[in-house]
Amino acid sequence: MPVYVDDVVHNYGRMKMCHMWADSMDELYAMVDIIGVNRRWLQQPPKASWVHFDICISKKKLAIQNGAILTDKYGPIEHVARLTGNAKKLEMVAKCRAMFKKEVREPTLL
């Protein structure tokens, strides 16, 4: 079961942060242990919308070097939709990704 990191960048004080999550808690905890993130920083409901860690960009690099899969900004939404069996949300993610790719390939001229 893989571990994922997204390509977003959120500012937290002077740090740049992203998200890391996994299909199982064992995988997630194994990765935070490898990359040196304290388990007490686990984000989970009700304070967060899904189980994950907010990690700094340097830890993201370590996670990827240790097998984490880089996803886009829709990765967390897709993950929760798969866990809950929300087909409509999965369809929405696919449409958003397709629109984004089209915008990147076909920039509009002003």
Secondary structure, DSSP 8 states (H G I E B T S, - for coil): --EEEES--EEETTEEEEEEEESSHHHHHHHHHHHT--GGGEE-TTTSSSSEEEEEHHHHHHHHHTT-EEE-TTHHHHHHHHHHT-HHHHHHHHHHHHHHHHHHHS----
